[in-house]
Amino acid sequence: MTAGLLTLVRWLAQGALIGCLTGLSSAIFLYALERVTKLRLEHRALVFAMPLGGALVGLLYDRYGAPIREGTNLVVRALRDDRVEVPTRMAPMVLAGTLATHLVGGSAGREGTAVQMGASLAARVADELGMAPSSRRILLRAGVAGGFGGVFGTPIAGTVFALELARRDRVEAQALLPSLSAALVADAVVHGLGTNHGAYPLVAEIELRPGVLLAWLAFATAVALVVAAFLWLTHAVKRVSERLSSKRSLRLALGGLAVATVATVTRAEDLLGLSEPVLERALVDPTLPTATFAAKLALTALTLGAGFIGGEVTPLFVIGAALGNALAAPLGLPLTLAAMVGLVATFGAAAGTPFALAFMAAELGGAALLPHALLVTTAASAMLGETTLYSARLDPEPTSTVHHAQGHERDARETAAEDDARRSDAKPNQQDAGCRTERERDRVDE
């Protein structure tokens, strides 16, 4: 009993520690991101500095970024395999790279940065505490939960995202408590430091009648097609850029030139960066141009395919909301409802985390969104099958190695320590019994 309580308290405390660290890092990141975005909007000519900004980011990663070049895929592999390390340098480098991307107008997001910083900080804490591999993986999940939940203000979605991320078929239930603790504390820290996540419109409840179900099925099909197109185009840009040059700095310079040229020629400067004004408009404005989702998709694929640093969530939010805006009238769906469902369904399907994003819909737009978001996100995810944003989720489970054996020995030592605690609880009773036996023996001798 006492050992179980101690384990509970330990995970809560460690999760809270990770929550404090990820909350602080998320608040710093969001503040800096707001400042660089404001600077870019005040000086729109900065978009022409994209080739230079890309070259500088590329030089930084060419020199120091080899261990972290996989980004979020590295985090996914670390959650699955004890042998994979998440270096401490990932946190400052992904922060610097993302801010540079947004300063010059790269169409990227923020979740990748938050998740990678959270995992990097959690890995460092685990190393400092000398944690066993299985416990280390749990703490890494807490880092992911704290990063995701803190940066979006959605702690429940952050918790479920951390549990869903590494495996498509099962979750690690033991990680629930520290992940939830980290996400809640991170969210509290971010809010406590005065960071504003922005407000989303509440959605009125509508029944899931047969006509609505059919409309959502068609909507899910469109989401799956758009996500597949986004992933294909991103990988195509990456393949072409890698053929052009083996140097990341040159690839980023060429990619920056391409993004700046496309945005200028098509007059789509409002789709650079996070594009939050476009997102806000997509949720309420029926006059949003129908092709907005396609334009944002192309700019994001060019940005990320070329190798710029940043996440995919916010761009996919914009793409999904704009898609929902375009499909609402043809499918006979309320505009805000369709846009909010599209917002979460695109990333949920792309990442293979439908439950996390359905909960995010409820946290952002109210509980009435949950059944609609869950239906579309799971349907679109199923249609995509093994087509996923994070290819590391498809890797086979790691086999047993000497490293794993050493880890199991450390796990065994932790278990033995807990057993000792249980035995220590039992010792007073055993001693009392021994004392009674001696007193009885003394009475017999008398």
Secondary structure in CASP SS format (residue, H / E / C, confidence):
PFRMAT SS
TARGET T0000
AUTHOR 0000-0000-0000
METHOD secondary structure of the structure
MODEL  1
M C 1.00
T H 1.00
A H 1.00
G H 1.00
L H 1.00
L H 1.00
T H 1.00
L H 1.00
V H 1.00
R H 1.00
W H 1.00
L H 1.00
A H 1.00
Q H 1.00
G H 1.00
A H 1.00
L H 1.00
I H 1.00
G H 1.00
C H 1.00
L H 1.00
T H 1.00
G H 1.00
L H 1.00
S H 1.00
S H 1.00
A H 1.00
I H 1.00
F H 1.00
L H 1.00
Y H 1.00
A H 1.00
L H 1.00
E H 1.00
R H 1.00
V H 1.00
T H 1.00
K H 1.00
L H 1.00
R H 1.00
L H 1.00
E H 1.00
H C 1.00
R H 1.00
A H 1.00
L H 1.00
V H 1.00
F H 1.00
A H 1.00
M H 1.00
P H 1.00
L H 1.00
G H 1.00
G H 1.00
A H 1.00
L H 1.00
V H 1.00
G H 1.00
L H 1.00
L H 1.00
Y H 1.00
D H 1.00
R H 1.00
Y H 1.00
G C 1.00
A H 1.00
P H 1.00
I H 1.00
R C 1.00
E C 1.00
G C 1.00
T H 1.00
N H 1.00
L H 1.00
V H 1.00
V H 1.00
R H 1.00
A H 1.00
L H 1.00
R H 1.00
D C 1.00
D C 1.00
R C 1.00
V C 1.00
E C 1.00
V C 1.00
P C 1.00
T C 1.00
R C 1.00
M H 1.00
A H 1.00
P H 1.00
M H 1.00
V H 1.00
L H 1.00
A H 1.00
G H 1.00
T H 1.00
L H 1.00
A H 1.00
T H 1.00
H H 1.00
L H 1.00
V C 1.00
G C 1.00
G C 1.00
S C 1.00
A C 1.00
G E 1.00
R C 1.00
E H 1.00
G H 1.00
T H 1.00
A H 1.00
V H 1.00
Q H 1.00
M H 1.00
G H 1.00
A H 1.00
S H 1.00
L H 1.00
A H 1.00
A H 1.00
R H 1.00
V H 1.00
A H 1.00
D H 1.00
E H 1.00
L H 1.00
G C 1.00
M C 1.00
A C 1.00
P H 1.00
S H 1.00
S H 1.00
R H 1.00
R H 1.00
I H 1.00
L H 1.00
L H 1.00
R H 1.00
A H 1.00
G H 1.00
V H 1.00
A H 1.00
G H 1.00
G H 1.00
F H 1.00
G H 1.00
G H 1.00
V H 1.00
F H 1.00
G C 1.00
T C 1.00
P H 1.00
I H 1.00
A H 1.00
G H 1.00
T H 1.00
V H 1.00
F H 1.00
A H 1.00
L H 1.00
E H 1.00
L C 1.00
A C 1.00
R C 1.00
R C 1.00
D C 1.00
R C 1.00
V C 1.00
E C 1.00
A H 1.00
Q H 1.00
A H 1.00
L H 1.00
L H 1.00
P H 1.00
S H 1.00
L H 1.00
S H 1.00
A H 1.00
A H 1.00
L H 1.00
V H 1.00
A H 1.00
D H 1.00
A H 1.00
V H 1.00
V H 1.00
H H 1.00
G H 1.00
L C 1.00
G C 1.00
T C 1.00
N C 1.00
H C 1.00
G C 1.00
A C 1.00
Y C 1.00
P C 1.00
L C 1.00
V C 1.00
A C 1.00
E C 1.00
I C 1.00
E C 1.00
L C 1.00
R C 1.00
P H 1.00
G H 1.00
V H 1.00
L H 1.00
L H 1.00
A H 1.00
W H 1.00
L H 1.00
A H 1.00
F H 1.00
A H 1.00
T H 1.00
A H 1.00
V H 1.00
A H 1.00
L H 1.00
V H 1.00
V H 1.00
A H 1.00
A H 1.00
F H 1.00
L H 1.00
W H 1.00
L H 1.00
T H 1.00
H H 1.00
A H 1.00
V H 1.00
K H 1.00
R H 1.00
V H 1.00
S H 1.00
E H 1.00
R H 1.00
L H 1.00
S C 1.00
S C 1.00
K C 1.00
R H 1.00
S H 1.00
L H 1.00
R H 1.00
L H 1.00
A H 1.00
L H 1.00
G H 1.00
G H 1.00
L H 1.00
A H 1.00
V H 1.00
A H 1.00
T H 1.00
V H 1.00
A H 1.00
T H 1.00
V H 1.00
T C 1.00
R C 1.00
A C 1.00
E H 1.00
D H 1.00
L H 1.00
L C 1.00
G C 1.00
L C 1.00
S C 1.00
E H 1.00
P H 1.00
V H 1.00
L H 1.00
E H 1.00
R H 1.00
A H 1.00
L C 1.00
V C 1.00
D C 1.00
P C 1.00
T C 1.00
L C 1.00
P C 1.00
T C 1.00
A C 1.00
T H 1.00
F H 1.00
A H 1.00
A H 1.00
K H 1.00
L H 1.00
A H 1.00
L H 1.00
T H 1.00
A H 1.00
L H 1.00
T H 1.00
L H 1.00
G H 1.00
A H 1.00
G C 1.00
F C 1.00
I C 1.00
G C 1.00
G E 1.00
E C 1.00
V H 1.00
T H 1.00
P H 1.00
L H 1.00
F H 1.00
V H 1.00
I H 1.00
G H 1.00
A H 1.00
A H 1.00
L H 1.00
G H 1.00
N H 1.00
A H 1.00
L H 1.00
A H 1.00
A H 1.00
P H 1.00
L H 1.00
G C 1.00
L C 1.00
P C 1.00
L H 1.00
T H 1.00
L H 1.00
A H 1.00
A H 1.00
M H 1.00
V H 1.00
G H 1.00
L H 1.00
V H 1.00
A H 1.00
T H 1.00
F H 1.00
G H 1.00
A H 1.00
A H 1.00
A H 1.00
G C 1.00
T C 1.00
P H 1.00
F H 1.00
A H 1.00
L H 1.00
A H 1.00
F H 1.00
M H 1.00
A H 1.00
A H 1.00
E H 1.00
L H 1.00
G H 1.00
G C 1.00
A H 1.00
A H 1.00
L H 1.00
L H 1.00
P H 1.00
H H 1.00
A H 1.00
L H 1.00
L H 1.00
V H 1.00
T H 1.00
T H 1.00
A H 1.00
A H 1.00
S H 1.00
A H 1.00
M H 1.00
L H 1.00
G C 1.00
E C 1.00
T C 1.00
T C 1.00
L C 1.00
Y C 1.00
S H 1.00
A H 1.00
R H 1.00
L H 1.00
D C 1.00
P C 1.00
E C 1.00
P C 1.00
T C 1.00
S C 1.00
T C 1.00
V H 1.00
H H 1.00
H H 1.00
A H 1.00
Q H 1.00
G H 1.00
H H 1.00
E H 1.00
R H 1.00
D H 1.00
A H 1.00
R H 1.00
E H 1.00
T H 1.00
A H 1.00
A H 1.00
E H 1.00
D H 1.00
D H 1.00
A H 1.00
R H 1.00
R H 1.00
S H 1.00
D H 1.00
A H 1.00
K H 1.00
P H 1.00
N H 1.00
Q H 1.00
Q H 1.00
D H 1.00
A H 1.00
G H 1.00
C H 1.00
R H 1.00
T H 1.00
E H 1.00
R H 1.00
E H 1.00
R H 1.00
D H 1.00
R H 1.00
V H 1.00
D H 1.00
E C 1.00
END
